[in-house]
Amino acid sequence: MQLNLNHEEIAREVVRIILEKHNKFKNVMIPVGVSNRHVHLSEPDVEKLFGPGYKLHVMKKLSQPGHYAAEETVTLVGPKGAINKVRVLGPPRPHTQVEILLSDRFTLGIGEVPIRDSGVLGESPCLSIVGPKGAITNCNAVFAAWRHIHMSTSQGKELGIKDGDIFSVEFDGDRSLVFNKVKVRLHDNFIAEIHLDVDEANAANMKNGDLVRLIF
């Protein structure tokens, strides 16, 4: 069927399509998961810290399928101080990594802390990780986590989002705040959630379960 539209009608139709798309996406709300400092351990390092043949014990399942907070904790030791009872998260990873808060550098007495994606190795400040049966030193995976959104592949497809896309999110609370440079991570089994660390959440007086709006 051929439509005979004048210029004014075409303009109105274009505006209608744009507004329809805008309205569809303007209220995409994502729950917040606040992440404290924690450690991911490789299986060899689990044994070094807790003993030969040791296996982590599940304390609490986390929101993302297959991930959990372990009963085990470690102590992080820097040149000028230590932080006790730092939670180990499971399951074990191929490489050990220490995810701290930027503010932790003052307690530990270390220099600038890089901000990285989880799993990315590179030069970093050195910290000792102390367990009940031993200690290790890590100098290539001590960092603050890049703020990110977990989302299922199907959700991303519906919203036109690709893995690795960068967005901003808005929190409308007593300390309303916009967080920029939030990276999206897509996986078939991911549950929609934005992960912010304690420093970031405190800046906005934000807690677990609060909602942020995705800005398109």
N, C-alpha and C positions, 0 to 999 in steps of 0.2 A: 504494500500500500504506500502510495506516495503522499507525503505531507507537504502542503503548500503553506509555508510559514513566512511571515515578513520578518524584517530585521529585528523589530521589537519583540516579537514572539520568540524568535531564536535566542535573543539575549535573556529573556525570562526563563526559558527552558535550561539554558546553561547555568544560570544562577540557582535554579531549583535543584539541579543535579549536584552542584557544589555544596549547597546547604544540606541536602539529603545525606551526602557523604560525611559532612562535618558533624551533623547531628547523630549519625550512627556511631561515630567514634569518640565524641566529645566526653562521654561519661564512662570510659573504660577504667574501672576501678580495680586496683591490685592491692591485696593485703600485704602488710609489712611483716617481715621476720627480722628481728634484731639479733645480730650475731656478736657475741663477745669474743675475746681473744681465745684461740684454740690451736690445737696441734693435730696434723694428720701424720701418721707414722707409716713407714714401710714395714713389711713383715720382719725383715732382718733387724730393724731398729726396735720393733716391739720386743724382740727377744733380748736385745742388748740392754734395754731399760728394765724389763720385767722378768727376764729369765728365759733359758732355753725352752722352746716348745710352747711358750706362753701364747694364749689367745685372748683377745679383747672380749669383755663382757658387756652386753647391751644394757644400758641403764634406761634409755628413752629413745623411741623412734622419732626421727625428725620428719619434717613435712615432705621432703623429697624422698620418693620410694627407694628403699635399700640403704638409706643413710641413717646413722644413729649417733647419739651421744653415749660414749662408753662410761663404765663405772670408773675407769682408770683416769688418774690425773698425773701431771708432771710439774716440775719446777723449772721455770726459765731463769737462767742466771746470766747477767750481763756484767760489764766491767765495774759498775758502781752499785748494783742492786739486784734483787731477785723478785719474782712473782710466783707465789705458791698456788697450788691447786688449779692449774690450767688444764681444762678439760681436753681429753683426747676424743676425736671424732672418728668414727669408722664408716665403712670398712677400711682396712689398710690400703694404702696407695702405693703406686710404683716408687714414688720418691717422698721422703719426709719433707714437710713444709710447716712453717710456723706463721700463723696469721695473727698479728698483734694490732693494737690500736696505735694510732700515731702518737697519742699522749703517753703511751707506755715507754717511749724512748727516754723520757726524763727519769722514770723510775729505774730503768735498766742501765742508763748511762751510755747509750749507743748514739751513733750519728744519724744522718738522714735515713729515713725508712722509705724504700721504694713502694709505689702503689702498683699492684700487678693483678692480672687474672690468676685465678687458682690454677696450679699446675705448671706455671711458667717459672723456669729456673733462671737464675742470673746472679751476678754479684750482689751481695747484700751484707748488712752488718752481721757479725758473728755472735751467736748465742749458744750457750750450753743448755742442753735439755737433760734434766736429772730425773731418773726414776728410782724405784726402790732397790734395783739390782745393778745399776750402772748409769753411765752418762755418755752422751755424744755431743759433738759440736757441729753446728750447722752454719755455713757461711754463704750459701747460695739460694736459700729459700726462706728468708725471713722478710716478711713484707706486710703491708696493709692491703686488704682485698679491695679490688676495684668494685664500686657499687654496681649491682647487676640485678636483672630480672630473670627469673626462671619462668619458662612458658612452654606449653606443649607445642609440638610441631603443628598440630591441627589448629590450635588457637592462633599461632603465628600466621598460618596460611589464610585464615579467615580475616585477619586484620591487615594482611599485606606486609607482614613483618618477616625479615630474614634473620637468620642466626648472625649475631655480631652487629646488628643495627644499633645505633646510639639514639637514645631518646632523653627527654626531660620528663620529670614527674613533679606534680604539685601536691603539697600537703596543706589542707585547710584546717589547721588547728589554732590553738592560742598563740603558738609561735609559727604561723604559717610560713612555709618555705618552699622554694623550688630547687630541686636537685637536678643539675645538668650532667651530661656525659654518663648516662646510665646505660650499660651494655645489656643487650638481650641475649640470653642463652636458650636455644631451642633444643628440645629432646622429646621423643615420643612419650616418655613417661613423666615428664616434669609437671609439677603442679604450679599454677600461677602464683608467684610470690616475689616481692622485691626484697633483696637482702642488703641491709644497711648495718654498719657496725655501731657499737654503743656510742662512740663519739658523735657520729652523724645523727643517730636517733635522739640523743640528748640535746643537740642543737635545735631540734624542732619539738622537743618535749613529746616524743613519739614512743609508742609501745607496741609490742606484738599484737597483731590483729587490726591495728589501725589501717586505714585505706588511703592510698595515694591515687591521683588521677594521671593517667598517661596522656602526655601532651603530644598531639600529632602535628 
